Amino acid sequence: MGAKRCIIPLPRTKRARALLCALLAAALLLLLGVLLLGQREPALPPESAALRSAAEGLTGYDLTLRLDPEAGVLTCSQRVDFRNGTGDSLDTLTLRVYLNAFASEETSPAALEEIYDACYPGGFSPGYMELFDVTWQGEAASWRYADTAKTVLEIDVPAIAPGDGGALFLRWAAHIPACAHRTGYADGVWQLGNVVPLLSLYRDGAWRQDEYSPIGDPFVSECADFQVRLVLPDGYVPACTAFLSETAAGVWEGRALASRDFALCVSDRYETARAVAGDTLVSAYAFDKAGARRALDAAKKALETFEGLYGDYPWPAFSVCPVDFPFGGMEYPGLVMLAKGYFAADQRDSMELVLAHETAHQWFYALVGSDQVNDPWQDEALCEWAMLRYVRENYGQGSFDTLRHYRIDLPMQENIPGSLTPGSPIDYFGALADYSAVVYGRGAALLLALDEMLPGGADAFLRAYAEEFAFRFVTRAEFEAYLNGYAQMDLSPLATDYLDTIM
């Protein structure tokens, strides 16, 4: 039989025809709205009650930033609402101006012989900060640099009693070097890690003044709240610790609560892919849509795996973006910088591993802070272990064993020169390869041992550790004391054997 024709009779009156046209137009508008809604980017989830609670009473940074790509300058009006939680009366505030280390080859962390040519392919390029205004409570404040590299900025203030505070204001211009490093401009990306001056860590009656070591991550700081307003030229896109929304043409705004540091990458080449994982908006940036989608998938997978292992990710946003530098990746709160080569289609597996390690830092560094200068193992070894656990969770015991052989067993067998141990501070190390083998590989061996000894394994301990010390700064002594209490036995000799014994 032939198919029957379906004929819709036309209305016979003008009024009826007009009504039909109106209904059809409404249906088309509704359909268009549904289609547009499906294309709309996912919204930023609300901040959790735990995050808002952690943010109460913290020092606040209010930043108005403007990037001028043609001049190579980032300008800023910066307000610091300081709260004295040190327990001591203070007459000096100390901020770290890490950018000034890039002013000369003698002090630049990018001038390390191993990476010099990769960081400065066009020859050395200086980076530095011009400081214009410094006021405390509206009055001009005297200031000085306390070190040769001009990374330690001391500001004189009237005595601030414990529990009191005030407003510090700075106006500055950052001259960004042509440098493929976590700080610099390279291959169309403004890589602005550690550019904004932040308060140093106050411990044992003094502000920390550690040198900017070219090896490791020589940054130690307390959590703070960041309110950000960023002005960019048309077509430029930011990836940031704070999730930034474009509120007007070229004006981006957002905030990050209870964050230990602040970083920003900007490019007019970035393509973006976004999705929600749990209670987190995940944003991936790349130089093409396919690369952004691959990075998005890997970031979501890592975030979901570690939430299952170590507890909820506490911030509403997490981003990953490509940069040009000679490292695998670099972590900041809410943001991972990843070497651009990993975004290629044939580097999917390598991207996944590196991004897993860097994502783990959101728990062990960003959430639970530690002394990255004197005890770098306390975040790197934990994140190396977490990366191995990521592999076991997603690819099974065989893949875990294979990777463990390369990442732990072989470093344990290497002949490392000198007296380097996983517990050594970063200034003991003279080569990046030694630092990686000892701090990452040999350090993770401690977690492998703990996994066999502790009830529930190392992961149950690390989950409890992350919950106990969330948003706090933990020393090695505090780590070991908590470990002993958790295990209900003295494991300090075991820690000494793995962390301080020369092999």
Kinemage of the C-alpha trace (Angstrom):
@kinemage 1
@onewidth
@group {chain A} dominant
@subgroup {mainchain}
@vectorlist {calphas} color= white
{ca met a 1} P 0.000 0.000 0.000
{ca gly a 2} L 1.144 3.524 -0.662
{ca ala a 3} L 1.847 5.872 2.198
{ca lys a 4} L -1.016 8.136 3.182
{ca arg a 5} L -0.488 11.838 2.803
{ca cys a 6} L -0.975 13.974 5.912
{ca ile a 7} L -2.642 17.226 4.935
{ca ile a 8} L -3.101 20.086 7.403
{ca pro a 9} L -6.049 22.178 6.295
{ca leu a 10} L -5.428 25.918 6.209
{ca pro a 11} L -7.668 28.123 8.322
{ca arg a 12} L -10.475 29.719 6.354
{ca thr a 13} L -10.504 33.149 8.014
{ca lys a 14} L -7.819 35.861 8.309
{ca arg a 15} L -8.158 35.831 12.085
{ca ala a 16} L -7.622 32.096 12.271
{ca arg a 17} L -4.664 32.272 9.899
{ca ala a 18} L -3.083 35.051 12.031
{ca leu a 19} L -3.573 32.959 15.165
{ca leu a 20} L -1.915 29.978 13.498
{ca cys a 21} L 1.040 32.127 12.414
{ca ala a 22} L 1.434 33.467 15.938
{ca leu a 23} L 1.406 29.952 17.375
{ca leu a 24} L 3.955 28.754 14.836
{ca ala a 25} L 6.194 31.759 15.586
{ca ala a 26} L 5.960 31.072 19.323
{ca ala a 27} L 6.854 27.415 18.755
{ca leu a 28} L 9.848 28.416 16.650
{ca leu a 29} L 11.032 30.869 19.323
{ca leu a 30} L 10.659 28.188 21.987
{ca leu a 31} L 12.635 25.719 19.877
{ca leu a 32} L 15.348 28.337 19.261
{ca gly a 33} L 15.524 29.053 22.994
{ca val a 34} L 15.951 25.364 23.764
{ca leu a 35} L 18.731 25.089 21.199
{ca leu a 36} L 20.506 28.181 22.545
{ca leu a 37} L 20.111 26.932 26.101
{ca gly a 38} L 21.782 23.693 25.087
{ca gln a 39} L 24.716 25.667 23.726
{ca arg a 40} L 25.075 27.892 26.796
{ca glu a 41} L 28.235 27.315 28.825
{ca pro a 42} L 27.727 25.665 32.208
{ca ala a 43} L 27.378 28.048 35.134
{ca leu a 44} L 29.788 28.455 38.028
{ca pro a 45} L 28.492 26.396 40.982
{ca pro a 46} L 27.943 28.249 44.265
{ca glu a 47} L 30.736 28.342 46.834
{ca ser a 48} L 30.337 25.687 49.496
{ca ala a 49} L 29.530 26.517 53.102
{ca ala a 50} L 32.874 24.987 54.117
{ca leu a 51} L 34.759 27.313 51.760
{ca arg a 52} L 32.879 30.388 52.941
{ca ser a 53} L 33.588 29.411 56.526
{ca ala a 54} L 37.304 28.928 55.798
{ca ala a 55} L 37.423 32.379 54.172
{ca glu a 56} L 36.132 34.239 57.225
{ca gly a 57} L 38.724 36.497 58.818
{ca leu a 58} L 41.421 35.888 56.202
{ca thr a 59} L 43.554 38.627 54.701
{ca gly a 60} L 41.945 39.898 51.513
{ca tyr a 61} L 43.539 41.016 48.239
{ca asp a 62} L 41.544 43.319 45.970
{ca leu a 63} L 43.238 43.498 42.564
{ca thr a 64} L 42.472 45.725 39.599
{ca leu a 65} L 44.750 44.518 36.811
{ca arg a 66} L 45.253 45.758 33.273
{ca leu a 67} L 47.371 43.998 30.654
{ca asp a 68} L 48.992 45.967 27.840
{ca pro a 69} L 50.366 43.302 25.462
{ca glu a 70} L 52.072 45.813 23.175
{ca ala a 71} L 54.062 47.338 26.052
{ca gly a 72} L 54.553 43.985 27.788
{ca val a 73} L 53.288 45.477 31.037
{ca leu a 74} L 50.725 44.400 33.638
{ca thr a 75} L 49.585 47.297 35.832
{ca cys a 76} L 47.770 46.915 39.117
{ca ser a 77} L 46.062 48.803 41.899
{ca gln a 78} L 46.265 46.422 44.842
{ca arg a 79} L 44.543 46.683 48.187
{ca val a 80} L 45.495 44.302 50.996
{ca asp a 81} L 43.081 44.084 53.911
{ca phe a 82} L 45.470 42.629 56.455
{ca arg a 83} L 44.410 40.798 59.595
{ca asn a 84} L 47.147 40.134 62.125
{ca gly a 85} L 46.789 36.500 63.058
{ca thr a 86} L 50.455 36.020 63.933
{ca gly a 87} L 50.048 36.372 67.692
{ca asp a 88} L 52.757 39.068 67.719
{ca ser a 89} L 52.619 42.841 67.475
{ca leu a 90} L 53.941 43.882 64.053
{ca asp a 91} L 55.577 47.092 62.875
{ca thr a 92} L 56.658 45.692 59.503
{ca leu a 93} L 54.773 43.876 56.767
{ca thr a 94} L 56.795 41.782 54.336
{ca leu a 95} L 55.606 40.989 50.831
{ca arg a 96} L 57.321 38.812 48.239
{ca val a 97} L 57.973 40.444 44.857
{ca tyr a 98} L 59.190 37.352 43.007
{ca leu a 99} L 59.127 39.049 39.604
{ca asn a 100} L 62.207 41.104 40.517
{ca ala a 101} L 64.310 37.924 40.548
{ca phe a 102} L 63.989 37.961 36.742
{ca ala a 103} L 65.762 41.333 36.498
{ca ser a 104} L 69.247 39.840 36.060
{ca glu a 105} L 70.842 36.599 34.943
{ca glu a 106} L 72.501 36.270 38.354
{ca thr a 107} L 69.164 35.946 40.165
{ca ser a 108} L 66.702 34.704 37.512
{ca pro a 109} L 65.366 31.185 38.231
{ca ala a 110} L 65.055 30.749 34.459
{ca ala a 111} L 68.815 31.240 34.012
{ca leu a 112} L 69.658 27.810 35.457
{ca glu a 113} L 72.080 26.204 32.983
{ca glu a 114} L 69.811 23.175 32.435
{ca ile a 115} L 66.945 25.304 31.168
{ca tyr a 116} L 68.511 28.597 30.059
{ca asp a 117} L 68.271 28.014 26.305
{ca ala a 118} L 64.701 26.727 26.583
{ca cys a 119} L 63.601 29.683 28.728
{ca tyr a 120} L 65.492 32.374 26.813
{ca pro a 121} L 65.576 31.227 23.156
{ca gly a 122} L 66.048 34.836 22.058
{ca gly a 123} L 68.620 35.671 24.711
{ca phe a 124} L 68.172 37.036 28.211
{ca ser a 125} L 65.184 39.317 28.771
{ca pro a 126} L 64.713 41.149 32.087
{ca gly a 127} L 61.523 41.258 34.116
{ca tyr a 128} L 60.931 43.555 37.058
{ca met a 129} L 58.370 45.543 39.016
{ca glu a 130} L 58.017 49.317 39.234
{ca leu a 131} L 56.461 50.259 42.567
{ca phe a 132} L 54.748 53.670 42.500
{ca asp a 133} L 52.649 54.061 45.646
{ca val a 134} L 52.622 52.357 49.032
{ca thr a 135} L 50.178 53.530 51.702
{ca trp a 136} L 48.956 52.149 55.015
{ca gln a 137} L 45.547 53.324 56.198
{ca gly a 138} L 45.690 56.097 53.624
{ca glu a 139} L 49.079 57.442 54.709
{ca ala a 140} L 52.322 57.085 52.734
{ca ala a 141} L 54.441 54.251 54.124
{ca ser a 142} L 58.212 53.873 53.906
{ca trp a 143} L 59.462 50.729 52.229
{ca arg a 144} L 62.663 49.026 51.136
{ca tyr a 145} L 63.934 45.821 49.594
{ca ala a 146} L 65.751 43.637 52.109
{ca asp a 147} L 67.615 41.389 49.657
{ca thr a 148} L 69.889 41.818 46.651
{ca ala a 149} L 67.360 40.337 44.235
{ca lys a 150} L 64.676 42.751 45.508
{ca thr a 151} L 62.171 39.990 46.151
{ca val a 152} L 61.682 40.830 49.862
{ca leu a 153} L 59.646 44.036 50.212
{ca glu a 154} L 59.527 45.416 53.768
{ca ile a 155} L 56.897 48.061 54.590
{ca asp a 156} L 56.948 50.025 57.834
{ca val a 157} L 53.596 50.379 59.599
{ca pro a 158} L 52.451 51.628 63.010
{ca ala a 159} L 52.331 48.776 65.511
{ca ile a 160} L 49.559 46.314 64.666
{ca ala a 161} L 48.418 44.367 67.718
{ca pro a 162} L 47.370 40.717 67.404
{ca gly a 163} L 43.845 40.556 66.041
{ca asp a 164} L 43.981 44.082 64.608
{ca gly a 165} L 44.529 45.036 60.988
{ca gly a 166} L 44.262 47.684 58.337
{ca ala a 167} L 44.432 48.475 54.659
{ca leu a 168} L 47.663 48.408 52.678
{ca phe a 169} L 47.552 49.891 49.185
{ca leu a 170} L 50.099 49.418 46.397
{ca arg a 171} L 50.196 50.626 42.823
{ca trp a 172} L 52.679 48.948 40.523
{ca ala a 173} L 53.615 47.994 36.987
{ca ala a 174} L 55.054 44.573 36.172
{ca his a 175} L 57.388 44.455 33.174
{ca ile a 176} L 57.049 40.888 31.896
{ca pro a 177} L 60.179 39.231 30.447
{ca ala a 178} L 60.249 37.393 27.137
{ca cys a 179} L 60.806 34.103 28.914
{ca ala a 180} L 59.359 30.589 28.647
{ca his a 181} L 58.879 30.078 32.375
{ca arg a 182} L 56.009 30.173 34.851
{ca thr a 183} L 56.590 33.933 34.767
{ca gly a 184} L 57.057 35.412 31.312
{ca tyr a 185} L 55.686 35.857 27.812
{ca ala a 186} L 56.159 33.010 25.331
{ca asp a 187} L 54.396 31.748 22.211
{ca gly a 188} L 51.416 34.053 22.536
{ca val a 189} L 50.747 33.417 26.227
{ca trp a 190} L 51.271 35.777 29.155
{ca gln a 191} L 52.317 33.354 31.891
{ca leu a 192} L 51.804 35.334 35.082
{ca gly a 193} L 52.600 33.032 37.960
{ca asn a 194} L 53.931 34.684 41.135
{ca val a 195} L 53.655 38.202 39.690
{ca val a 196} L 51.272 39.719 42.254
{ca pro a 197} L 53.076 40.657 45.516
{ca leu a 198} L 51.750 38.581 48.414
{ca leu a 199} L 52.457 38.612 52.120
{ca ser a 200} L 55.263 36.325 53.144
{ca leu a 201} L 54.795 33.570 55.715
{ca tyr a 202} L 55.246 34.683 59.325
{ca arg a 203} L 56.705 31.999 61.580
{ca asp a 204} L 58.695 31.925 64.823
{ca gly a 205} L 58.610 35.691 65.263
{ca ala a 206} L 59.804 36.654 61.778
{ca trp a 207} L 58.740 36.963 58.164
{ca arg a 208} L 60.238 34.335 55.875
{ca gln a 209} L 62.814 35.700 53.395
{ca asp a 210} L 63.764 32.581 51.411
{ca glu a 211} L 65.665 33.067 48.160
{ca tyr a 212} L 63.913 32.370 44.876
{ca ser a 213} L 65.539 29.021 44.146
{ca pro a 214} L 65.700 27.947 40.475
{ca ile a 215} L 64.837 24.402 41.574
{ca gly a 216} L 61.525 23.448 43.137
{ca asp a 217} L 58.719 25.790 44.100
{ca pro a 218} L 60.119 28.229 46.696
{ca phe a 219} L 56.754 29.725 47.634
{ca val a 220} L 55.202 29.556 51.098
{ca ser a 221} L 52.090 31.494 52.049
{ca glu a 222} L 48.878 31.406 54.033
{ca cys a 223} L 45.418 31.192 52.491
{ca ala a 224} L 43.760 34.504 51.616
{ca asp a 225} L 40.727 35.825 49.743
{ca phe a 226} L 41.143 37.341 46.267
{ca gln a 227} L 38.784 39.749 44.522
{ca val a 228} L 39.897 40.357 40.927
{ca arg a 229} L 39.019 42.816 38.185
{ca leu a 230} L 41.030 42.318 34.973
{ca val a 231} L 40.973 44.544 31.908
{ca leu a 232} L 42.151 42.966 28.637
{ca pro a 233} L 42.249 43.963 24.976
{ca asp a 234} L 39.546 42.575 22.721
{ca gly a 235} L 40.003 38.888 21.899
{ca tyr a 236} L 42.160 38.008 24.931
{ca val a 237} L 41.004 35.249 27.286
{ca pro a 238} L 42.185 34.660 30.885
{ca ala a 239} L 42.756 31.432 32.803
{ca cys a 240} L 43.036 32.256 36.471
{ca thr a 241} L 43.046 31.073 40.076
{ca ala a 242} L 39.766 32.976 40.385
{ca phe a 243} L 37.139 32.066 37.795
{ca leu a 244} L 36.660 35.275 35.806
{ca ser a 245} L 33.501 36.183 33.909
{ca glu a 246} L 33.403 38.887 31.254
{ca thr a 247} L 31.067 41.470 32.792
{ca ala a 248} L 31.621 44.078 30.046
{ca ala a 249} L 33.683 44.211 26.867
{ca gly a 250} L 37.219 43.331 27.905
{ca val a 251} L 36.435 43.466 31.634
{ca trp a 252} L 36.706 40.221 33.586
{ca glu a 253} L 35.737 39.822 37.232
{ca gly a 254} L 35.668 37.111 39.870
{ca arg a 255} L 36.914 35.971 43.230
{ca ala a 256} L 38.759 33.102 44.851
{ca leu a 257} L 38.224 32.417 48.541
{ca ala a 258} L 40.729 30.788 50.882
{ca ser a 259} L 43.407 30.425 48.199
{ca arg a 260} L 47.100 30.046 48.985
{ca asp a 261} L 48.448 31.847 45.909
{ca phe a 262} L 47.338 33.641 42.781
{ca ala a 263} L 48.223 33.041 39.143
{ca leu a 264} L 46.969 34.135 35.764
{ca cys a 265} L 47.546 33.189 32.128
{ca val a 266} L 46.261 35.315 29.265
{ca ser a 267} L 46.244 34.691 25.524
{ca asp a 268} L 44.447 35.720 22.355
{ca arg a 269} L 45.006 32.180 21.048
{ca tyr a 270} L 43.032 30.264 23.681
{ca glu a 271} L 40.043 28.124 22.771
{ca thr a 272} L 37.905 26.971 25.704
{ca ala a 273} L 35.972 23.862 26.698
{ca arg a 274} L 33.938 23.658 29.921
{ca ala a 275} L 31.898 21.152 31.881
{ca val a 276} L 30.725 20.599 35.441
{ca ala a 277} L 32.235 17.758 37.462
{ca gly a 278} L 30.427 17.299 40.763
{ca asp a 279} L 30.273 20.775 42.292
{ca thr a 280} L 33.127 22.186 40.199
{ca leu a 281} L 33.175 24.061 36.925
{ca val a 282} L 36.139 22.668 34.978
{ca ser a 283} L 37.626 24.883 32.261
{ca ala a 284} L 40.245 23.725 29.767
{ca tyr a 285} L 42.109 26.081 27.444
{ca ala a 286} L 44.142 25.142 24.381
{ca phe a 287} L 45.191 26.476 21.007
{ca asp a 288} L 42.443 24.465 19.313
{ca lys a 289} L 39.060 23.082 20.340
{ca ala a 290} L 40.156 19.443 20.111
{ca gly a 291} L 43.063 20.052 22.480
{ca ala a 292} L 40.780 21.867 24.908
{ca arg a 293} L 38.343 18.959 24.912
{ca arg a 294} L 41.134 16.431 25.553
{ca ala a 295} L 42.401 18.525 28.441
{ca leu a 296} L 38.870 18.915 29.778
{ca asp a 297} L 38.320 15.152 29.802
{ca ala a 298} L 41.636 14.552 31.584
{ca ala a 299} L 41.019 17.301 34.152
{ca lys a 300} L 37.537 16.029 34.975
{ca lys a 301} L 38.808 12.485 35.334
{ca ala a 302} L 41.625 13.515 37.669
{ca leu a 303} L 39.369 15.726 39.770
{ca glu a 304} L 36.730 13.020 40.149
{ca thr a 305} L 39.332 10.357 40.983
{ca phe a 306} L 40.962 12.422 43.723
{ca glu a 307} L 37.643 13.491 45.192
{ca gly a 308} L 36.912 9.808 45.613
{ca leu a 309} L 40.294 9.211 47.243
{ca tyr a 310} L 40.963 12.350 49.285
{ca gly a 311} L 37.688 14.200 49.781
{ca asp a 312} L 35.803 17.004 48.104
{ca tyr a 313} L 37.573 19.608 46.007
{ca pro a 314} L 36.574 22.737 47.941
{ca trp a 315} L 36.610 25.483 45.281
{ca pro a 316} L 33.885 26.029 42.674
{ca ala a 317} L 36.265 26.209 39.692
{ca phe a 318} L 39.313 24.414 38.329
{ca ser a 319} L 41.217 25.305 35.153
{ca val a 320} L 44.052 23.935 33.037
{ca cys a 321} L 45.846 25.854 30.291
{ca pro a 322} L 48.833 25.442 27.942
{ca val a 323} L 52.023 27.430 28.455
{ca asp a 324} L 55.495 27.352 26.977
{ca phe a 325} L 58.052 26.221 29.564
{ca pro a 326} L 60.572 23.397 30.061
{ca phe a 327} L 58.595 21.707 32.843
{ca gly a 328} L 55.770 19.212 32.711
{ca gly a 329} L 53.350 21.310 34.704
{ca met a 330} L 53.017 23.876 37.450
{ca glu a 331} L 50.278 24.015 40.055
{ca tyr a 332} L 48.484 27.001 41.538
{ca pro a 333} L 45.234 27.048 43.500
{ca gly a 334} L 42.459 26.366 41.033
{ca leu a 335} L 44.826 26.510 38.049
{ca val a 336} L 47.310 24.167 36.386
{ca met a 337} L 49.795 25.394 33.800
{ca leu a 338} L 50.676 22.517 31.490
{ca ala a 339} L 53.468 22.405 28.893
{ca lys a 340} L 51.883 23.061 25.512
{ca gly a 341} L 53.280 19.890 23.913
{ca tyr a 342} L 50.955 17.712 25.997
{ca phe a 343} L 47.911 19.126 24.213
{ca ala a 344} L 48.787 17.299 20.968
{ca ala a 345} L 46.579 14.349 20.068
{ca asp a 346} L 49.447 11.842 20.304
{ca gln a 347} L 50.348 13.050 23.826
{ca arg a 348} L 47.030 12.143 25.440
{ca asp a 349} L 48.520 9.540 27.813
{ca ser a 350} L 51.392 11.791 28.883
{ca met a 351} L 48.994 14.670 29.455
{ca glu a 352} L 46.843 12.462 31.640
{ca leu a 353} L 49.738 11.466 33.913
{ca val a 354} L 51.193 14.948 34.291
{ca leu a 355} L 47.792 16.497 34.840
{ca ala a 356} L 46.983 13.857 37.470
{ca his a 357} L 50.099 14.833 39.461
{ca glu a 358} L 49.357 18.559 39.163
{ca thr a 359} L 45.692 18.088 40.043
{ca ala a 360} L 46.683 16.198 43.200
{ca his a 361} L 48.437 19.392 44.293
{ca gln a 362} L 44.999 20.917 44.766
{ca trp a 363} L 44.833 18.752 47.895
{ca phe a 364} L 48.515 18.633 48.849
{ca tyr a 365} L 49.749 22.203 48.513
{ca ala a 366} L 46.630 24.270 47.817
{ca leu a 367} L 44.306 22.796 50.435
{ca val a 368} L 46.928 21.576 52.906
{ca gly a 369} L 49.931 23.874 52.801
{ca ser a 370} L 53.477 22.843 53.652
{ca asp a 371} L 56.999 24.217 53.579
{ca gln a 372} L 57.976 23.839 49.932
{ca val a 373} L 61.381 25.378 50.631
{ca asn a 374} L 62.591 23.166 53.483
{ca asp a 375} L 60.330 20.122 53.023
{ca pro a 376} L 59.455 19.879 49.331
{ca trp a 377} L 58.725 16.140 49.701
{ca gln a 378} L 55.645 16.998 51.745
{ca asp a 379} L 53.705 17.977 48.672
{ca glu a 380} L 55.681 16.484 45.767
{ca ala a 381} L 56.029 12.962 47.145
{ca leu a 382} L 52.399 12.917 48.206
{ca cys a 383} L 51.306 14.023 44.732
{ca glu a 384} L 53.569 11.483 43.058
{ca trp a 385} L 51.898 8.787 45.158
{ca ala a 386} L 48.477 10.217 44.276
{ca met a 387} L 49.351 10.045 40.577
{ca leu a 388} L 50.209 6.351 40.969
{ca arg a 389} L 46.928 5.801 42.782
{ca tyr a 390} L 45.126 7.562 39.945
{ca val a 391} L 46.587 4.996 37.571
{ca arg a 392} L 45.549 2.066 39.772
{ca glu a 393} L 42.016 3.435 40.165
{ca asn a 394} L 41.538 3.913 36.434
{ca tyr a 395} L 43.765 1.300 34.787
{ca gly a 396} L 44.339 -1.466 37.304
{ca gln a 397} L 47.124 -3.009 39.363
{ca gly a 398} L 49.265 -4.001 36.372
{ca ser a 399} L 49.542 -0.433 35.150
{ca phe a 400} L 50.239 0.725 38.705
{ca asp a 401} L 53.083 -1.777 39.070
{ca thr a 402} L 54.623 -0.788 35.741
{ca leu a 403} L 54.538 2.901 36.558
{ca arg a 404} L 55.786 2.319 40.092
{ca his a 405} L 58.851 0.585 38.617
{ca tyr a 406} L 59.744 3.684 36.619
{ca arg a 407} L 58.694 6.337 39.114
{ca ile a 408} L 59.829 4.787 42.417
{ca asp a 409} L 61.881 1.601 41.992
{ca leu a 410} L 64.387 3.026 39.503
{ca pro a 411} L 64.954 6.297 41.428
{ca met a 412} L 65.601 4.187 44.533
{ca gln a 413} L 68.413 2.467 42.612
{ca glu a 414} L 69.987 5.581 41.096
{ca asn a 415} L 73.435 6.710 42.135
{ca ile a 416} L 72.690 10.243 43.311
{ca pro a 417} L 75.769 12.403 43.959
{ca gly a 418} L 76.389 14.100 47.289
{ca ser a 419} L 74.289 13.797 50.411
{ca leu a 420} L 70.863 14.393 48.900
{ca thr a 421} L 67.822 12.806 50.525
{ca pro a 422} L 64.060 13.287 50.003
{ca gly a 423} L 64.034 15.369 53.186
{ca ser a 424} L 66.626 17.838 51.892
{ca pro a 425} L 65.624 21.492 51.379
{ca ile a 426} L 65.533 22.767 47.810
{ca asp a 427} L 68.766 24.761 48.102
{ca tyr a 428} L 70.678 21.481 48.525
{ca phe a 429} L 69.886 20.551 44.929
{ca gly a 430} L 71.918 21.713 41.955
{ca ala a 431} L 70.166 19.811 39.160
{ca leu a 432} L 66.512 19.361 38.266
{ca ala a 433} L 67.050 15.684 37.424
{ca asp a 434} L 68.399 14.936 40.904
{ca tyr a 435} L 65.562 16.872 42.506
{ca ser a 436} L 62.968 14.891 40.562
{ca ala a 437} L 64.517 11.500 41.301
{ca val a 438} L 65.062 12.128 45.003
{ca val a 439} L 62.123 14.261 46.144
{ca tyr a 440} L 59.464 12.804 43.844
{ca gly a 441} L 60.576 9.203 43.340
{ca arg a 442} L 62.357 8.320 46.577
{ca gly a 443} L 59.956 10.471 48.560
{ca ala a 444} L 56.982 8.523 47.197
{ca ala a 445} L 58.613 5.316 48.478
{ca leu a 446} L 57.639 6.448 51.978
{ca leu a 447} L 53.982 6.455 50.917
{ca leu a 448} L 54.414 3.022 49.379
{ca ala a 449} L 55.674 1.742 52.740
{ca leu a 450} L 52.859 3.461 54.625
{ca asp a 451} L 50.334 1.914 52.251
{ca glu a 452} L 51.365 -1.524 53.510
{ca met a 453} L 51.407 -0.554 57.190
{ca leu a 454} L 48.450 1.713 57.859
{ca pro a 455} L 44.858 0.585 58.364
{ca gly a 456} L 43.070 1.417 55.140
{ca gly a 457} L 46.405 2.110 53.444
{ca ala a 458} L 48.062 5.418 52.652
{ca asp a 459} L 44.949 6.838 50.996
{ca ala a 460} L 42.789 6.598 54.115
{ca phe a 461} L 45.527 8.416 56.039
{ca leu a 462} L 45.881 11.131 53.380
{ca arg a 463} L 42.128 11.648 53.283
{ca ala a 464} L 42.057 12.120 57.056
{ca tyr a 465} L 45.142 14.369 56.846
{ca ala a 466} L 43.490 16.574 54.188
{ca glu a 467} L 40.329 16.880 56.253
{ca glu a 468} L 42.178 17.643 59.507
{ca phe a 469} L 44.486 20.323 58.076
{ca ala a 470} L 42.306 21.872 55.352
{ca phe a 471} L 43.339 25.473 54.585
{ca arg a 472} L 46.160 25.283 57.125
{ca phe a 473} L 49.959 25.192 56.939
{ca val a 474} L 51.564 21.975 58.197
{ca thr a 475} L 55.193 21.496 59.227
{ca arg a 476} L 57.022 18.196 58.941
{ca ala a 477} L 56.885 17.818 62.728
{ca glu a 478} L 53.101 18.262 62.639
{ca phe a 479} L 52.826 15.795 59.763
{ca glu a 480} L 54.763 13.143 61.685
{ca ala a 481} L 52.849 13.786 64.913
{ca tyr a 482} L 49.553 13.344 63.085
{ca leu a 483} L 50.861 10.213 61.347
{ca asn a 484} L 51.913 8.701 64.671
{ca gly a 485} L 48.541 9.450 66.207
{ca tyr a 486} L 46.716 8.030 63.208
{ca ala a 487} L 48.806 4.844 63.209
{ca gln a 488} L 48.847 4.634 67.029
{ca met a 489} L 52.556 3.902 66.900
{ca asp a 490} L 55.769 5.863 66.528
{ca leu a 491} L 56.579 5.926 62.814
{ca ser a 492} L 59.166 8.712 63.078
{ca pro a 493} L 62.073 6.235 62.641
{ca leu a 494} L 60.424 5.036 59.416
{ca ala a 495} L 60.103 8.624 58.173
{ca thr a 496} L 63.732 9.280 59.041
{ca asp a 497} L 64.831 6.143 57.231
{ca tyr a 498} L 63.045 7.128 54.012
{ca leu a 499} L 63.484 10.886 54.117
{ca asp a 500} L 66.872 11.489 55.730
{ca thr a 501} L 69.015 8.433 55.034
{ca ile a 502} L 71.614 8.594 52.278
{ca met a 503} L 71.300 5.633 49.908
